[in-house]
């Protein structure tokens, strides 16, 4: 029967060792960033296997869910037929009672319907038709109970299998998140921001260079996190010059100069006044680029579209 085949397949799958159980706790604290990245890649491979396992089980469960729907559609008719069978049994029991056979009938009707035929010998006064009718009624009752049991088994197995796979997926994803944090720490330790020995005379530049390697955070103006205009604002504030915390406003607050006139501390505006950096000499600027990186020194023409230059 298809029900039993699918139920057996799901039950067998439930006994398989969990993929997640094969994972080991990372010892990334003593690992290099490359070793941690390799472990992250391995965990992603593991996650793909779990997801594919999930997809395979979903395919199997589609069959089970189809059968669940079939059984649920059959239940009303089965229940009606079973009610009729119970009424027939009640009528027979009442008749047997009037004939003084009530206790004997009860002993025959009790127990597993599969053994019913063997127990009918005790009612040797039943006609063949009566025996067949009783057996059919009991079989009908058993069919309903069997289908209900199969239905519940399918539902429980489906929920259990998908629950286990989803749990594995969550565990692997959490482990990947931890590994990625460890990777960032290891990479930062292995690749510290290059030391920049500023020998110029601009206090604004000196202040900005002290922030090298600190993270970009939108809307921040120090002391340890910066966005582009927050960095240039506080760098110039360190030498007593007030600027707004906004690149377009800083454009309005500075004097226009040409590229040839650039001096240390001058501001360079990019991307329709959406970004600003500070010129430090030698064709380079220091800036806080975006949330994926840190305060850094780059070439003046690093990639942004230059709008113009300003001197506070």
N, C-alpha and C positions, 0 to 999 in steps of 0.2 A: 504494500500500500504506500502511495506517495507520501502520505502524512508521516508514517513511521520512518521512511527513508530520509526525509528532510529533517525530522526531529533527531534521528541518529547522527546525521552529518553535523548538525549544530552542536549536539552534545559532545561529539568527538572533538570539534573545534575548541570547545570550552576546556578540554583537558590538555590542549597543547601548552607547552611552556611559554610564558609570556616573554615577548621580545624584550620588554623593559627589564625583566629579571636578569638579563645577560649583561646589562650595563654595569660598569664599575664607577665608583666615585672618583671624580677627577682629582689628580694630585698636581693641579696646574700651578700651585704656589711656587714650585721649584722649577717650572718650565719656562722656556723662552716663548716669545710671542709666536714664533713660527710653529713650535710644537703645540701651542694652544690652538692656533689656527687649524692645524692638522686634525686636532681632536674635535674642533667645531665642525669641520668638514665631515668627519666620521659620524658625528651625532646627526648631522643633516642626512647622511646616507641612511642611518638607522630610522630616522623619522620618515623618510620616503618609504622604507619597507613597511612601517606601521601603517602609513596612509594607504599604501597599496593593499595591505592586508585588510584594512578597513573597507576599501572599495570592493575587494573580493567577497568579504562577508556580506556587504550590502547586496551584492548580486545574489548570493545564496538566500539572503533574507527576503529578497523580493519574491522569490518563489514561496517562501514560508508565509509572507504577508498575503500573497494571492490565495494560498490555501486557507489562511485565517478568514479571509473575506468569504470564501466559499462555505466554510463551516458555519460562520455567523449567519449567512444567508439561508442555510439549511435548518438552523436551529428552530425557528418558529414552527415549521412543518413537523420536525421531529418531536417537538414539545407537544404539539396537538395530537400527533399519533400516539405519543406516550400516554397522554391524558386519557385517550380512548382505551388504550391497553390496560391502564390501571382500573378504569371503570369496568372493563370486561372481567378482570381478575377479581374485583370486588363483588361483582355479580356471581361469579363462580363460587367464591368463598362463602357468600351468603347462602347459595344453594346447597353447598356442601355442609354448611352448618345445620341446615334444616334436616339433612340426611344423616346427621350425627358424625360427619367426617371432618369437622372443622380442625381439630388438632392435627389430624393426618395431613390435611391440605396445607396447614401452616408449615409443617416440617418439610414439605416438598417445595413450597414457594420460597422459603428462606434459603440464603446462601448464594453461591455463584451460579448465575444462569447457565454457564458453560457445562455444569454438572447436572443440569435439570433433567436431561433425558435419562440419566442413570437413576435418578430418584423417582421418576414417574412409575417405576415398577411397583411402588408401594400403593399406588392408586390403581389397582388392577381392575377396578370396575369402570374406569374411564373408557369411553369409546375412542376410536382412532381419531375421529374428528375433534373431540374435546381435547385430546392430548396435543394434537397439532395446533389447535387454537391457543392453548396455554403456552406452548413453546414459542409460538410466534409473538404473543404478547410480551413474554419475558425477554425475548430477543430484542424487541423494539425498545424496551426500557434500557437494556444493556447498550444498545447502539447510541442512544442519547447520552448516557454517561461516558461512553468511550469517546464520543466526539467532543464532549465538554472537556474531558481530561486532555485530549490531544490539543485542543485549542489553548488551554491554559499553559501546557508544556511549551508550545510554540512561542507564545507571548513571553513567558518567563525566560526562555532560552535566548530569544532575540534581544530582549532588554539586557541580559547579562553579557552577551557577546559584545554588543555595541558599547556597553558601559566599560568593559575591560579595555577595549581598544582606545576609547576616548581617554581613559585614564593614562594609558601608555603615552599617547600623544602629548597630553598635558605635562607629564613628567619629563619627556625629552625636551619639549620646548622650554621648560623651566631650567633644565640643565644647560641648554644652549645659551639662554639669557645670562646665567652665571658665568659660563665660559667666556662670553663676549665681554663681560665686565672685567674678568681677569686678563683677557687679551689687551684691553685698553690700558690697564695698569702696567702690564709687562712692556707693552710697546712704548708707553710714555717713559718708563724707566730706562729702556734701551735706547730711546731716541730723544734725549733731552733737547730742549731748544738750544740752538747754537749760541755760544757766548758772543756777544757783540760788544766790542770795546769801543765805545763812542768817545771820540777825542775832540768833538766839536764844542761850540760855545753856547748852543741853544739849550736853555733849561727845559723848554717844552719837549724837545726831542729826547733829552736825557730822561725825562719823566716817562715818555711813551716807551722807550726802550726797556725801562725797568719792568714793564708789563708784558714783555715778550713771553709767549707760551701760555698766557692766561686765557681762559675760555671766552668765547663769544656768547653772550646771552642778550636777547632782544630787550631793549629798553633800559639796559644797565649802564651805569657810569662809574664803575668801581665800587669798592677798592680792589676786588679780585675778579670781576666779571665785567665785560664791556660789549657795547655795540659800537658801530663805527664813529658816530658823532659823539657818543659818550667818552670815547678815548681821546678824541681831539679836543673836546671841551675841557676835560680835566687836565690834559697836558698843558694847555694854555692857561688854565686857572692856576696851575702851579707857579706860574711866573706873573700872576696878577692880571691876566687878561680874561674878561668875561665873554663867553660865547654861549649861545643857546644850545640845547641838546637836540639838534635837528640839522641835518646836512643842508637843506635848502635855506634855512635861516642863517646858518654860518656863511653861506654864499653871500647873502645880503649884508652880513656884518663884516665882510672882509673887502680889501681893496683889490681890484682886478690887476693882475700882472701877466706877463707873457711867460711862456715856457723858458725862454732864455734868461729870464730874470729870477728864476726859482732860487730860493735860499733855504737853508735848513730851518724847518719849522713851518714853512709855507704849506698851505692846504691844497690838495688836488681833488677836484670834484669829478665824479663819474656818474654814468647811467642816469641821465636826466635829473641830476642832483639827488639821487636816491642813495648815494654812497660817497664817503669822503675818507681820504687818507692824509698822512703827513709826510712831506718830503724830508729826507734825512741826508741828502747829498749822494753823489756818486750814481745818479740815475735810479735811486731806489726810494720807496716809501715804506712806512710802517702803518699797518691798518688792522682793524678787526673785521675780517671778511664776512663770515656767516656762521651759522650754528653748527656746521660740520667741522669747524677747525678752530684755531686759536689766533691770538694776536701774533702777527708775523711780519717779516720784512720781505718785500717782493720788488720786482722790477717796476719802474714807473708805468710802463706799458704792459702790465701783467695780463691784461685781457679785458678790463673794463673799458667802456667808451668814455673817454675824457671830455668833460664839458668845458673845463677851464681851471684857472688857478687863482688862489686868493691869499692875501697877506693880512693877518690880524693886526 
